[in-house]
């Protein structure tokens, strides 16, 4: 059995506590970020902050909206 440091144990515990929901959230953020960069170019700090603070539902909404908007700002506007 390989040795696991205390730092590694803490990281493993955090992943267990966060569960699959956190993994889904991170995956959706990464996917939407890639789409935004491909569509609009590099992202500013405000856009990155929107993504970091988003819920799963909000990320899904933005992903559905990305093809129908002409600017990043328009994507984040409430409708």
mmJSON file of the N, C-alpha and C atoms, coordinates in Angstrom:
{"data_MODEL":{"atom_site":{
"group_PDB":["ATOM","ATOM","ATOM","ATOM","ATOM","ATOM","ATOM","ATOM","ATOM","ATOM","ATOM","ATOM","ATOM","ATOM","ATOM","ATOM","ATOM","ATOM","ATOM","ATOM","ATOM","ATOM","ATOM","ATOM","ATOM","ATOM","ATOM","ATOM","ATOM","ATOM","ATOM","ATOM","ATOM","ATOM","ATOM","ATOM","ATOM","ATOM","ATOM","ATOM","ATOM","ATOM","ATOM","ATOM","ATOM","ATOM","ATOM","ATOM","ATOM","ATOM","ATOM","ATOM","ATOM","ATOM","ATOM","ATOM","ATOM","ATOM","ATOM","ATOM","ATOM","ATOM","ATOM","ATOM","ATOM","ATOM","ATOM","ATOM","ATOM","ATOM","ATOM","ATOM","ATOM","ATOM","ATOM","ATOM","ATOM","ATOM","ATOM","ATOM","ATOM","ATOM","ATOM","ATOM","ATOM","ATOM","ATOM","ATOM","ATOM","ATOM","ATOM","ATOM","ATOM","ATOM","ATOM","ATOM","ATOM","ATOM","ATOM","ATOM","ATOM","ATOM","ATOM","ATOM","ATOM","ATOM","ATOM","ATOM","ATOM","ATOM","ATOM","ATOM","ATOM","ATOM","ATOM","ATOM","ATOM","ATOM","ATOM","ATOM","ATOM","ATOM","ATOM","ATOM","ATOM","ATOM","ATOM","ATOM","ATOM","ATOM","ATOM","ATOM","ATOM","ATOM","ATOM","ATOM","ATOM","ATOM","ATOM","ATOM","ATOM","ATOM","ATOM","ATOM","ATOM","ATOM","ATOM","ATOM","ATOM","ATOM","ATOM","ATOM","ATOM","ATOM","ATOM","ATOM","ATOM","ATOM","ATOM","ATOM","ATOM","ATOM","ATOM","ATOM","ATOM","ATOM","ATOM","ATOM","ATOM","ATOM","ATOM","ATOM","ATOM","ATOM","ATOM","ATOM","ATOM","ATOM","ATOM","ATOM","ATOM","ATOM","ATOM","ATOM","ATOM","ATOM","ATOM","ATOM","ATOM","ATOM","ATOM","ATOM","ATOM","ATOM","ATOM","ATOM","ATOM","ATOM","ATOM","ATOM","ATOM","ATOM","ATOM","ATOM","ATOM","ATOM","ATOM","ATOM","ATOM","ATOM","ATOM","ATOM","ATOM","ATOM","ATOM","ATOM","ATOM","ATOM","ATOM","ATOM","ATOM","ATOM","ATOM","ATOM","ATOM","ATOM","ATOM","ATOM","ATOM","ATOM","ATOM","ATOM","ATOM","ATOM","ATOM","ATOM","ATOM"],
"id":[1,2,3,4,5,6,7,8,9,10,11,12,13,14,15,16,17,18,19,20,21,22,23,24,25,26,27,28,29,30,31,32,33,34,35,36,37,38,39,40,41,42,43,44,45,46,47,48,49,50,51,52,53,54,55,56,57,58,59,60,61,62,63,64,65,66,67,68,69,70,71,72,73,74,75,76,77,78,79,80,81,82,83,84,85,86,87,88,89,90,91,92,93,94,95,96,97,98,99,100,101,102,103,104,105,106,107,108,109,110,111,112,113,114,115,116,117,118,119,120,121,122,123,124,125,126,127,128,129,130,131,132,133,134,135,136,137,138,139,140,141,142,143,144,145,146,147,148,149,150,151,152,153,154,155,156,157,158,159,160,161,162,163,164,165,166,167,168,169,170,171,172,173,174,175,176,177,178,179,180,181,182,183,184,185,186,187,188,189,190,191,192,193,194,195,196,197,198,199,200,201,202,203,204,205,206,207,208,209,210,211,212,213,214,215,216,217,218,219,220,221,222,223,224,225,226,227,228,229,230,231,232,233,234,235,236,237],
"type_symbol":["N","C","C","N","C","C","N","C","C","N","C","C","N","C","C","N","C","C","N","C","C","N","C","C","N","C","C","N","C","C","N","C","C","N","C","C","N","C","C","N","C","C","N","C","C","N","C","C","N","C","C","N","C","C","N","C","C","N","C","C","N","C","C","N","C","C","N","C","C","N","C","C","N","C","C","N","C","C","N","C","C","N","C","C","N","C","C","N","C","C","N","C","C","N","C","C","N","C","C","N","C","C","N","C","C","N","C","C","N","C","C","N","C","C","N","C","C","N","C","C","N","C","C","N","C","C","N","C","C","N","C","C","N","C","C","N","C","C","N","C","C","N","C","C","N","C","C","N","C","C","N","C","C","N","C","C","N","C","C","N","C","C","N","C","C","N","C","C","N","C","C","N","C","C","N","C","C","N","C","C","N","C","C","N","C","C","N","C","C","N","C","C","N","C","C","N","C","C","N","C","C","N","C","C","N","C","C","N","C","C","N","C","C","N","C","C","N","C","C","N","C","C","N","C","C","N","C","C","N","C","C","N","C","C","N","C","C"],
"label_atom_id":["N","CA","C","N","CA","C","N","CA","C","N","CA","C","N","CA","C","N","CA","C","N","CA","C","N","CA","C","N","CA","C","N","CA","C","N","CA","C","N","CA","C","N","CA","C","N","CA","C","N","CA","C","N","CA","C","N","CA","C","N","CA","C","N","CA","C","N","CA","C","N","CA","C","N","CA","C","N","CA","C","N","CA","C","N","CA","C","N","CA","C","N","CA","C","N","CA","C","N","CA","C","N","CA","C","N","CA","C","N","CA","C","N","CA","C","N","CA","C","N","CA","C","N","CA","C","N","CA","C","N","CA","C","N","CA","C","N","CA","C","N","CA","C","N","CA","C","N","CA","C","N","CA","C","N","CA","C","N","CA","C","N","CA","C","N","CA","C","N","CA","C","N","CA","C","N","CA","C","N","CA","C","N","CA","C","N","CA","C","N","CA","C","N","CA","C","N","CA","C","N","CA","C","N","CA","C","N","CA","C","N","CA","C","N","CA","C","N","CA","C","N","CA","C","N","CA","C","N","CA","C","N","CA","C","N","CA","C","N","CA","C","N","CA","C","N","CA","C","N","CA","C","N","CA","C","N","CA","C","N","CA","C","N","CA","C","N","CA","C","N","CA","C","N","CA","C"],
"label_alt_id":[null,null,null,null,null,null,null,null,null,null,null,null,null,null,null,null,null,null,null,null,null,null,null,null,null,null,null,null,null,null,null,null,null,null,null,null,null,null,null,null,null,null,null,null,null,null,null,null,null,null,null,null,null,null,null,null,null,null,null,null,null,null,null,null,null,null,null,null,null,null,null,null,null,null,null,null,null,null,null,null,null,null,null,null,null,null,null,null,null,null,null,null,null,null,null,null,null,null,null,null,null,null,null,null,null,null,null,null,null,null,null,null,null,null,null,null,null,null,null,null,null,null,null,null,null,null,null,null,null,null,null,null,null,null,null,null,null,null,null,null,null,null,null,null,null,null,null,null,null,null,null,null,null,null,null,null,null,null,null,null,null,null,null,null,null,null,null,null,null,null,null,null,null,null,null,null,null,null,null,null,null,null,null,null,null,null,null,null,null,null,null,null,null,null,null,null,null,null,null,null,null,null,null,null,null,null,null,null,null,null,null,null,null,null,null,null,null,null,null,null,null,null,null,null,null,null,null,null,null,null,null,null,null,null,null,null,null],
"label_comp_id":["UNK","UNK","UNK","UNK","UNK","UNK","UNK","UNK","UNK","UNK","UNK","UNK","UNK","UNK","UNK","UNK","UNK","UNK","UNK","UNK","UNK","UNK","UNK","UNK","UNK","UNK","UNK","UNK","UNK","UNK","UNK","UNK","UNK","UNK","UNK","UNK","UNK","UNK","UNK","UNK","UNK","UNK","UNK","UNK","UNK","UNK","UNK","UNK","UNK","UNK","UNK","UNK","UNK","UNK","UNK","UNK","UNK","UNK","UNK","UNK","UNK","UNK","UNK","UNK","UNK","UNK","UNK","UNK","UNK","UNK","UNK","UNK","UNK","UNK","UNK","UNK","UNK","UNK","UNK","UNK","UNK","UNK","UNK","UNK","UNK","UNK","UNK","UNK","UNK","UNK","UNK","UNK","UNK","UNK","UNK","UNK","UNK","UNK","UNK","UNK","UNK","UNK","UNK","UNK","UNK","UNK","UNK","UNK","UNK","UNK","UNK","UNK","UNK","UNK","UNK","UNK","UNK","UNK","UNK","UNK","UNK","UNK","UNK","UNK","UNK","UNK","UNK","UNK","UNK","UNK","UNK","UNK","UNK","UNK","UNK","UNK","UNK","UNK","UNK","UNK","UNK","UNK","UNK","UNK","UNK","UNK","UNK","UNK","UNK","UNK","UNK","UNK","UNK","UNK","UNK","UNK","UNK","UNK","UNK","UNK","UNK","UNK","UNK","UNK","UNK","UNK","UNK","UNK","UNK","UNK","UNK","UNK","UNK","UNK","UNK","UNK","UNK","UNK","UNK","UNK","UNK","UNK","UNK","UNK","UNK","UNK","UNK","UNK","UNK","UNK","UNK","UNK","UNK","UNK","UNK","UNK","UNK","UNK","UNK","UNK","UNK","UNK","UNK","UNK","UNK","UNK","UNK","UNK","UNK","UNK","UNK","UNK","UNK","UNK","UNK","UNK","UNK","UNK","UNK","UNK","UNK","UNK","UNK","UNK","UNK","UNK","UNK","UNK","UNK","UNK","UNK","UNK","UNK","UNK","UNK","UNK","UNK"],
"label_asym_id":["A","A","A","A","A","A","A","A","A","A","A","A","A","A","A","A","A","A","A","A","A","A","A","A","A","A","A","A","A","A","A","A","A","A","A","A","A","A","A","A","A","A","A","A","A","A","A","A","A","A","A","A","A","A","A","A","A","A","A","A","A","A","A","A","A","A","A","A","A","A","A","A","A","A","A","A","A","A","A","A","A","A","A","A","A","A","A","A","A","A","A","A","A","A","A","A","A","A","A","A","A","A","A","A","A","A","A","A","A","A","A","A","A","A","A","A","A","A","A","A","A","A","A","A","A","A","A","A","A","A","A","A","A","A","A","A","A","A","A","A","A","A","A","A","A","A","A","A","A","A","A","A","A","A","A","A","A","A","A","A","A","A","A","A","A","A","A","A","A","A","A","A","A","A","A","A","A","A","A","A","A","A","A","A","A","A","A","A","A","A","A","A","A","A","A","A","A","A","A","A","A","A","A","A","A","A","A","A","A","A","A","A","A","A","A","A","A","A","A","A","A","A","A","A","A","A","A","A","A","A","A","A","A","A","A","A","A"],
"label_entity_id":["1","1","1","1","1","1","1","1","1","1","1","1","1","1","1","1","1","1","1","1","1","1","1","1","1","1","1","1","1","1","1","1","1","1","1","1","1","1","1","1","1","1","1","1","1","1","1","1","1","1","1","1","1","1","1","1","1","1","1","1","1","1","1","1","1","1","1","1","1","1","1","1","1","1","1","1","1","1","1","1","1","1","1","1","1","1","1","1","1","1","1","1","1","1","1","1","1","1","1","1","1","1","1","1","1","1","1","1","1","1","1","1","1","1","1","1","1","1","1","1","1","1","1","1","1","1","1","1","1","1","1","1","1","1","1","1","1","1","1","1","1","1","1","1","1","1","1","1","1","1","1","1","1","1","1","1","1","1","1","1","1","1","1","1","1","1","1","1","1","1","1","1","1","1","1","1","1","1","1","1","1","1","1","1","1","1","1","1","1","1","1","1","1","1","1","1","1","1","1","1","1","1","1","1","1","1","1","1","1","1","1","1","1","1","1","1","1","1","1","1","1","1","1","1","1","1","1","1","1","1","1","1","1","1","1","1","1"],
"label_seq_id":[1,1,1,2,2,2,3,3,3,4,4,4,5,5,5,6,6,6,7,7,7,8,8,8,9,9,9,10,10,10,11,11,11,12,12,12,13,13,13,14,14,14,15,15,15,16,16,16,17,17,17,18,18,18,19,19,19,20,20,20,21,21,21,22,22,22,23,23,23,24,24,24,25,25,25,26,26,26,27,27,27,28,28,28,29,29,29,30,30,30,31,31,31,32,32,32,33,33,33,34,34,34,35,35,35,36,36,36,37,37,37,38,38,38,39,39,39,40,40,40,41,41,41,42,42,42,43,43,43,44,44,44,45,45,45,46,46,46,47,47,47,48,48,48,49,49,49,50,50,50,51,51,51,52,52,52,53,53,53,54,54,54,55,55,55,56,56,56,57,57,57,58,58,58,59,59,59,60,60,60,61,61,61,62,62,62,63,63,63,64,64,64,65,65,65,66,66,66,67,67,67,68,68,68,69,69,69,70,70,70,71,71,71,72,72,72,73,73,73,74,74,74,75,75,75,76,76,76,77,77,77,78,78,78,79,79,79],
"pdbx_PDB_ins_code":[null,null,null,null,null,null,null,null,null,null,null,null,null,null,null,null,null,null,null,null,null,null,null,null,null,null,null,null,null,null,null,null,null,null,null,null,null,null,null,null,null,null,null,null,null,null,null,null,null,null,null,null,null,null,null,null,null,null,null,null,null,null,null,null,null,null,null,null,null,null,null,null,null,null,null,null,null,null,null,null,null,null,null,null,null,null,null,null,null,null,null,null,null,null,null,null,null,null,null,null,null,null,null,null,null,null,null,null,null,null,null,null,null,null,null,null,null,null,null,null,null,null,null,null,null,null,null,null,null,null,null,null,null,null,null,null,null,null,null,null,null,null,null,null,null,null,null,null,null,null,null,null,null,null,null,null,null,null,null,null,null,null,null,null,null,null,null,null,null,null,null,null,null,null,null,null,null,null,null,null,null,null,null,null,null,null,null,null,null,null,null,null,null,null,null,null,null,null,null,null,null,null,null,null,null,null,null,null,null,null,null,null,null,null,null,null,null,null,null,null,null,null,null,null,null,null,null,null,null,null,null,null,null,null,null,null,null],
"Cartn_x":[0.844,0.0,0.897,0.666,1.515,1.258,2.304,2.205,1.443,0.523,-0.255,0.076,0.559,0.926,-0.327,-0.139,-1.276,-1.951,-1.177,-1.745,-2.607,-2.126,-2.899,-4.177,-4.078,-5.27,-6.313,-5.858,-6.786,-7.455,-6.677,-7.235,-8.272,-7.969,-8.913,-10.183,-10.042,-11.205,-12.07,-11.439,-12.208,-13.003,-12.388,-13.099,-14.281,-14.108,-15.203,-16.328,-15.969,-16.975,-17.712,-17.003,-17.629,-18.538,-18.159,-18.985,-19.041,-19.896,-19.997,-20.567,-21.329,-21.907,-20.811,-19.768,-18.666,-17.952,-17.785,-17.145,-17.954,-19.256,-20.129,-20.031,-20.032,-19.938,-18.641,-17.535,-16.233,-16.186,-16.763,-16.782,-17.595,-18.744,-19.579,-18.911,-18.239,-17.518,-16.43,-15.669,-14.59,-15.131,-16.215,-16.801,-17.307,-18.028,-18.554,-17.435,-16.41,-15.258,-14.608,-14.465,-13.877,-14.741,-16.053,-16.95,-16.859,-16.817,-16.722,-15.439,-14.339,-13.055,-13.082,-13.629,-13.705,-14.599,-15.683,-16.642,-16.222,-15.705,-15.465,-14.01,-13.117,-11.718,-11.455,-10.329,-9.931,-10.976,-11.08,-12.101,-11.517,-12.307,-11.862,-12.172,-11.697,-11.856,-13.323,-14.144,-15.566,-16.264,-15.94,-16.536,-16.097,-14.835,-14.335,-15.012,-15.281,-15.952,-17.387,-18.085,-19.44,-19.429,-18.464,-18.388,-18.091,-17.181,-16.801,-17.961,-18.829,-19.914,-21.226,-21.242,-22.48,-22.932,-24.233,-24.831,-24.899,-25.179,-25.338,-26.449,-27.553,-28.688,-28.331,-27.595,-27.202,-26.236,-25.302,-24.36,-25.096,-26.105,-26.908,-27.624,-28.172,-28.866,-27.913,-26.729,-25.756,-25.275,-25.093,-24.654,-25.703,-26.979,-28.058,-28.117,-27.733,-27.849,-26.675,-25.539,-24.3,-24.393,-25.135,-25.205,-26.137,-26.98,-27.936,-27.555,-26.379,-25.966,-24.784,-24.648,-23.557,-22.364,-22.552,-21.456,-21.498,-20.369,-20.315,-21.253,-21.259,-22.114,-23.583,-24.017,-25.406,-25.754,-24.805,-25.067,-25.416,-24.781,-24.983,-26.17,-26.766,-27.908,-29.104,-29.869,-31.066,-32.204,-32.955,-34.118,-35.365],
"Cartn_y":[-1.172,0.0,1.247,2.19,3.381,4.315,5.043,6.02,7.242,7.74,8.93,9.994,11.143,12.221,12.84,13.612,14.266,15.258,15.916,16.856,16.1,14.965,14.15,13.638,13.252,12.78,13.894,15.123,16.25,16.504,16.435,16.643,15.57,14.34,13.241,13.461,13.846,14.092,15.215,16.274,17.389,16.927,16.124,15.61,14.764,13.95,13.111,13.985,15.012,15.902,16.703,17.139,17.925,17.057,15.832,14.899,15.162,14.398,14.503,15.83,16.499,17.793,18.797,18.848,19.782,19.427,18.143,17.723,18.122,17.979,18.391,19.895,20.644,22.093,22.508,21.941,22.279,21.903,20.766,20.343,21.278,21.712,22.636,24.002,24.455,25.726,25.625,24.556,24.369,24.317,23.601,23.492,24.823,25.555,26.841,27.846,27.792,28.674,28.419,27.16,26.827,27.361,27.219,27.73,29.252,29.917,31.375,31.855,31.21,31.596,31.366,30.253,29.983,30.992,31.38,32.281,33.748,34.176,35.599,35.98,35.025,35.335,35.273,35.806,35.703,36.347,35.805,36.247,37.224,38.228,39.184,38.648,39.36,38.927,38.849,39.764,39.765,38.51,38.11,36.907,35.679,35.602,34.469,34.423,35.577,35.633,35.13,35.513,35.001,33.472,32.911,31.454,30.808,31.375,30.816,30.8,31.795,31.941,31.292,30.73,30.214,28.898,28.694,27.411,26.519,25.245,24.326,24.8,25.26,25.704,26.921,27.856,29.061,28.716,27.797,27.371,26.727,25.915,25.301,26.366,27.357,28.454,29.194,29.527,30.247,29.4,28.108,27.225,27.18,27.126,27.141,28.469,29.532,30.874,31.284,30.624,31.118,31.327,30.495,30.639,31.764,32.243,33.271,34.682,34.857,36.201,36.675,37.989,38.536,38.999,39.1,39.493,38.658,38.613,37.911,38.605,39.913,40.675,40.304,40.153,39.794,38.415,37.528,36.188,36.231,37.113,37.162,38.042,38.767,39.608,38.736,39.161,38.422,38.7,37.666,37.82,37.469],
"Cartn_z":[0.0,0.0,0.0,-0.941,-1.016,0.155,0.52,1.604,1.114,1.93,1.606,2.647,2.175,3.096,3.706,4.754,5.398,4.452,3.612,2.631,1.625,1.16,0.224,0.887,2.157,2.881,2.977,3.257,3.325,1.974,0.911,-0.432,-0.757,-0.42,-0.661,0.145,1.396,2.252,1.707,1.221,0.65,-0.566,-1.422,-2.6,-2.189,-1.151,-0.67,-0.131,0.642,1.224,0.156,-0.866,-1.924,-2.788,-2.965,-3.706,-5.192,-5.85,-7.31,-7.784,-6.933,-7.323,-7.662,-6.854,-7.103,-8.404,-8.661,-9.905,-11.13,-11.036,-12.144,-12.362,-11.268,-11.36,-12.041,-11.596,-12.192,-13.666,-14.019,-15.415,-16.296,-15.787,-16.562,-16.715,-15.649,-15.73,-16.793,-16.75,-17.722,-19.15,-19.357,-20.695,-21.215,-20.363,-20.791,-21.031,-20.197,-20.394,-21.755,-22.115,-23.427,-24.565,-24.446,-25.481,-25.597,-24.448,-24.459,-25.113,-24.802,-25.393,-26.898,-27.345,-28.785,-29.491,-28.839,-29.473,-29.389,-28.208,-27.984,-27.729,-27.638,-27.34,-25.84,-25.425,-24.015,-23.103,-21.897,-20.954,-19.945,-19.598,-18.584,-17.184,-16.181,-14.792,-14.384,-14.854,-14.493,-15.012,-16.232,-16.807,-16.028,-15.698,-14.905,-13.54,-12.947,-11.648,-11.77,-12.848,-13.092,-13.09,-13.798,-13.899,-12.554,-11.795,-10.497,-9.506,-9.569,-8.608,-9.054,-10.243,-10.821,-10.196,-10.245,-9.857,-11.091,-10.88,-12.014,-12.949,-12.368,-13.179,-14.023,-13.421,-14.145,-15.278,-15.017,-16.063,-17.229,-16.922,-17.987,-18.809,-18.139,-18.824,-19.76,-19.26,-20.076,-21.252,-21.021,-22.102,-23.207,-22.818,-23.809,-24.551,-23.896,-24.449,-25.331,-25.227,-25.835,-27.352,-28.045,-29.501,-29.949,-29.051,-29.431,-29.03,-28.452,-28.021,-28.86,-28.936,-29.743,-28.909,-27.577,-26.694,-25.418,-24.726,-23.443,-22.457,-22.462,-21.546,-21.726,-22.955,-23.231,-22.674,-22.647,-22.133,-20.656,-19.892,-18.456,-18.049,-18.985,-18.647,-18.302,-17.303,-16.895,-17.874,-18.149,-19.066,-18.333],
"occupancy":[1.0,1.0,1.0,1.0,1.0,1.0,1.0,1.0,1.0,1.0,1.0,1.0,1.0,1.0,1.0,1.0,1.0,1.0,1.0,1.0,1.0,1.0,1.0,1.0,1.0,1.0,1.0,1.0,1.0,1.0,1.0,1.0,1.0,1.0,1.0,1.0,1.0,1.0,1.0,1.0,1.0,1.0,1.0,1.0,1.0,1.0,1.0,1.0,1.0,1.0,1.0,1.0,1.0,1.0,1.0,1.0,1.0,1.0,1.0,1.0,1.0,1.0,1.0,1.0,1.0,1.0,1.0,1.0,1.0,1.0,1.0,1.0,1.0,1.0,1.0,1.0,1.0,1.0,1.0,1.0,1.0,1.0,1.0,1.0,1.0,1.0,1.0,1.0,1.0,1.0,1.0,1.0,1.0,1.0,1.0,1.0,1.0,1.0,1.0,1.0,1.0,1.0,1.0,1.0,1.0,1.0,1.0,1.0,1.0,1.0,1.0,1.0,1.0,1.0,1.0,1.0,1.0,1.0,1.0,1.0,1.0,1.0,1.0,1.0,1.0,1.0,1.0,1.0,1.0,1.0,1.0,1.0,1.0,1.0,1.0,1.0,1.0,1.0,1.0,1.0,1.0,1.0,1.0,1.0,1.0,1.0,1.0,1.0,1.0,1.0,1.0,1.0,1.0,1.0,1.0,1.0,1.0,1.0,1.0,1.0,1.0,1.0,1.0,1.0,1.0,1.0,1.0,1.0,1.0,1.0,1.0,1.0,1.0,1.0,1.0,1.0,1.0,1.0,1.0,1.0,1.0,1.0,1.0,1.0,1.0,1.0,1.0,1.0,1.0,1.0,1.0,1.0,1.0,1.0,1.0,1.0,1.0,1.0,1.0,1.0,1.0,1.0,1.0,1.0,1.0,1.0,1.0,1.0,1.0,1.0,1.0,1.0,1.0,1.0,1.0,1.0,1.0,1.0,1.0,1.0,1.0,1.0,1.0,1.0,1.0,1.0,1.0,1.0,1.0,1.0,1.0,1.0,1.0,1.0,1.0,1.0,1.0],
"B_iso_or_equiv":[0.0,0.0,0.0,0.0,0.0,0.0,0.0,0.0,0.0,0.0,0.0,0.0,0.0,0.0,0.0,0.0,0.0,0.0,0.0,0.0,0.0,0.0,0.0,0.0,0.0,0.0,0.0,0.0,0.0,0.0,0.0,0.0,0.0,0.0,0.0,0.0,0.0,0.0,0.0,0.0,0.0,0.0,0.0,0.0,0.0,0.0,0.0,0.0,0.0,0.0,0.0,0.0,0.0,0.0,0.0,0.0,0.0,0.0,0.0,0.0,0.0,0.0,0.0,0.0,0.0,0.0,0.0,0.0,0.0,0.0,0.0,0.0,0.0,0.0,0.0,0.0,0.0,0.0,0.0,0.0,0.0,0.0,0.0,0.0,0.0,0.0,0.0,0.0,0.0,0.0,0.0,0.0,0.0,0.0,0.0,0.0,0.0,0.0,0.0,0.0,0.0,0.0,0.0,0.0,0.0,0.0,0.0,0.0,0.0,0.0,0.0,0.0,0.0,0.0,0.0,0.0,0.0,0.0,0.0,0.0,0.0,0.0,0.0,0.0,0.0,0.0,0.0,0.0,0.0,0.0,0.0,0.0,0.0,0.0,0.0,0.0,0.0,0.0,0.0,0.0,0.0,0.0,0.0,0.0,0.0,0.0,0.0,0.0,0.0,0.0,0.0,0.0,0.0,0.0,0.0,0.0,0.0,0.0,0.0,0.0,0.0,0.0,0.0,0.0,0.0,0.0,0.0,0.0,0.0,0.0,0.0,0.0,0.0,0.0,0.0,0.0,0.0,0.0,0.0,0.0,0.0,0.0,0.0,0.0,0.0,0.0,0.0,0.0,0.0,0.0,0.0,0.0,0.0,0.0,0.0,0.0,0.0,0.0,0.0,0.0,0.0,0.0,0.0,0.0,0.0,0.0,0.0,0.0,0.0,0.0,0.0,0.0,0.0,0.0,0.0,0.0,0.0,0.0,0.0,0.0,0.0,0.0,0.0,0.0,0.0,0.0,0.0,0.0,0.0,0.0,0.0,0.0,0.0,0.0,0.0,0.0,0.0],
"pdbx_formal_charge":[null,null,null,null,null,null,null,null,null,null,null,null,null,null,null,null,null,null,null,null,null,null,null,null,null,null,null,null,null,null,null,null,null,null,null,null,null,null,null,null,null,null,null,null,null,null,null,null,null,null,null,null,null,null,null,null,null,null,null,null,null,null,null,null,null,null,null,null,null,null,null,null,null,null,null,null,null,null,null,null,null,null,null,null,null,null,null,null,null,null,null,null,null,null,null,null,null,null,null,null,null,null,null,null,null,null,null,null,null,null,null,null,null,null,null,null,null,null,null,null,null,null,null,null,null,null,null,null,null,null,null,null,null,null,null,null,null,null,null,null,null,null,null,null,null,null,null,null,null,null,null,null,null,null,null,null,null,null,null,null,null,null,null,null,null,null,null,null,null,null,null,null,null,null,null,null,null,null,null,null,null,null,null,null,null,null,null,null,null,null,null,null,null,null,null,null,null,null,null,null,null,null,null,null,null,null,null,null,null,null,null,null,null,null,null,null,null,null,null,null,null,null,null,null,null,null,null,null,null,null,null,null,null,null,null,null,null],
"auth_seq_id":[1,1,1,2,2,2,3,3,3,4,4,4,5,5,5,6,6,6,7,7,7,8,8,8,9,9,9,10,10,10,11,11,11,12,12,12,13,13,13,14,14,14,15,15,15,16,16,16,17,17,17,18,18,18,19,19,19,20,20,20,21,21,21,22,22,22,23,23,23,24,24,24,25,25,25,26,26,26,27,27,27,28,28,28,29,29,29,30,30,30,31,31,31,32,32,32,33,33,33,34,34,34,35,35,35,36,36,36,37,37,37,38,38,38,39,39,39,40,40,40,41,41,41,42,42,42,43,43,43,44,44,44,45,45,45,46,46,46,47,47,47,48,48,48,49,49,49,50,50,50,51,51,51,52,52,52,53,53,53,54,54,54,55,55,55,56,56,56,57,57,57,58,58,58,59,59,59,60,60,60,61,61,61,62,62,62,63,63,63,64,64,64,65,65,65,66,66,66,67,67,67,68,68,68,69,69,69,70,70,70,71,71,71,72,72,72,73,73,73,74,74,74,75,75,75,76,76,76,77,77,77,78,78,78,79,79,79],
"auth_comp_id":["UNK","UNK","UNK","UNK","UNK","UNK","UNK","UNK","UNK","UNK","UNK","UNK","UNK","UNK","UNK","UNK","UNK","UNK","UNK","UNK","UNK","UNK","UNK","UNK","UNK","UNK","UNK","UNK","UNK","UNK","UNK","UNK","UNK","UNK","UNK","UNK","UNK","UNK","UNK","UNK","UNK","UNK","UNK","UNK","UNK","UNK","UNK","UNK","UNK","UNK","UNK","UNK","UNK","UNK","UNK","UNK","UNK","UNK","UNK","UNK","UNK","UNK","UNK","UNK","UNK","UNK","UNK","UNK","UNK","UNK","UNK","UNK","UNK","UNK","UNK","UNK","UNK","UNK","UNK","UNK","UNK","UNK","UNK","UNK","UNK","UNK","UNK","UNK","UNK","UNK","UNK","UNK","UNK","UNK","UNK","UNK","UNK","UNK","UNK","UNK","UNK","UNK","UNK","UNK","UNK","UNK","UNK","UNK","UNK","UNK","UNK","UNK","UNK","UNK","UNK","UNK","UNK","UNK","UNK","UNK","UNK","UNK","UNK","UNK","UNK","UNK","UNK","UNK","UNK","UNK","UNK","UNK","UNK","UNK","UNK","UNK","UNK","UNK","UNK","UNK","UNK","UNK","UNK","UNK","UNK","UNK","UNK","UNK","UNK","UNK","UNK","UNK","UNK","UNK","UNK","UNK","UNK","UNK","UNK","UNK","UNK","UNK","UNK","UNK","UNK","UNK","UNK","UNK","UNK","UNK","UNK","UNK","UNK","UNK","UNK","UNK","UNK","UNK","UNK","UNK","UNK","UNK","UNK","UNK","UNK","UNK","UNK","UNK","UNK","UNK","UNK","UNK","UNK","UNK","UNK","UNK","UNK","UNK","UNK","UNK","UNK","UNK","UNK","UNK","UNK","UNK","UNK","UNK","UNK","UNK","UNK","UNK","UNK","UNK","UNK","UNK","UNK","UNK","UNK","UNK","UNK","UNK","UNK","UNK","UNK","UNK","UNK","UNK","UNK","UNK","UNK","UNK","UNK","UNK","UNK","UNK","UNK"],
"auth_asym_id":["A","A","A","A","A","A","A","A","A","A","A","A","A","A","A","A","A","A","A","A","A","A","A","A","A","A","A","A","A","A","A","A","A","A","A","A","A","A","A","A","A","A","A","A","A","A","A","A","A","A","A","A","A","A","A","A","A","A","A","A","A","A","A","A","A","A","A","A","A","A","A","A","A","A","A","A","A","A","A","A","A","A","A","A","A","A","A","A","A","A","A","A","A","A","A","A","A","A","A","A","A","A","A","A","A","A","A","A","A","A","A","A","A","A","A","A","A","A","A","A","A","A","A","A","A","A","A","A","A","A","A","A","A","A","A","A","A","A","A","A","A","A","A","A","A","A","A","A","A","A","A","A","A","A","A","A","A","A","A","A","A","A","A","A","A","A","A","A","A","A","A","A","A","A","A","A","A","A","A","A","A","A","A","A","A","A","A","A","A","A","A","A","A","A","A","A","A","A","A","A","A","A","A","A","A","A","A","A","A","A","A","A","A","A","A","A","A","A","A","A","A","A","A","A","A","A","A","A","A","A","A","A","A","A","A","A","A"],
"auth_atom_id":["N","CA","C","N","CA","C","N","CA","C","N","CA","C","N","CA","C","N","CA","C","N","CA","C","N","CA","C","N","CA","C","N","CA","C","N","CA","C","N","CA","C","N","CA","C","N","CA","C","N","CA","C","N","CA","C","N","CA","C","N","CA","C","N","CA","C","N","CA","C","N","CA","C","N","CA","C","N","CA","C","N","CA","C","N","CA","C","N","CA","C","N","CA","C","N","CA","C","N","CA","C","N","CA","C","N","CA","C","N","CA","C","N","CA","C","N","CA","C","N","CA","C","N","CA","C","N","CA","C","N","CA","C","N","CA","C","N","CA","C","N","CA","C","N","CA","C","N","CA","C","N","CA","C","N","CA","C","N","CA","C","N","CA","C","N","CA","C","N","CA","C","N","CA","C","N","CA","C","N","CA","C","N","CA","C","N","CA","C","N","CA","C","N","CA","C","N","CA","C","N","CA","C","N","CA","C","N","CA","C","N","CA","C","N","CA","C","N","CA","C","N","CA","C","N","CA","C","N","CA","C","N","CA","C","N","CA","C","N","CA","C","N","CA","C","N","CA","C","N","CA","C","N","CA","C","N","CA","C","N","CA","C","N","CA","C","N","CA","C","N","CA","C","N","CA","C"],
"pdbx_PDB_model_num":[1,1,1,1,1,1,1,1,1,1,1,1,1,1,1,1,1,1,1,1,1,1,1,1,1,1,1,1,1,1,1,1,1,1,1,1,1,1,1,1,1,1,1,1,1,1,1,1,1,1,1,1,1,1,1,1,1,1,1,1,1,1,1,1,1,1,1,1,1,1,1,1,1,1,1,1,1,1,1,1,1,1,1,1,1,1,1,1,1,1,1,1,1,1,1,1,1,1,1,1,1,1,1,1,1,1,1,1,1,1,1,1,1,1,1,1,1,1,1,1,1,1,1,1,1,1,1,1,1,1,1,1,1,1,1,1,1,1,1,1,1,1,1,1,1,1,1,1,1,1,1,1,1,1,1,1,1,1,1,1,1,1,1,1,1,1,1,1,1,1,1,1,1,1,1,1,1,1,1,1,1,1,1,1,1,1,1,1,1,1,1,1,1,1,1,1,1,1,1,1,1,1,1,1,1,1,1,1,1,1,1,1,1,1,1,1,1,1,1,1,1,1,1,1,1,1,1,1,1,1,1,1,1,1,1,1,1]
}}}
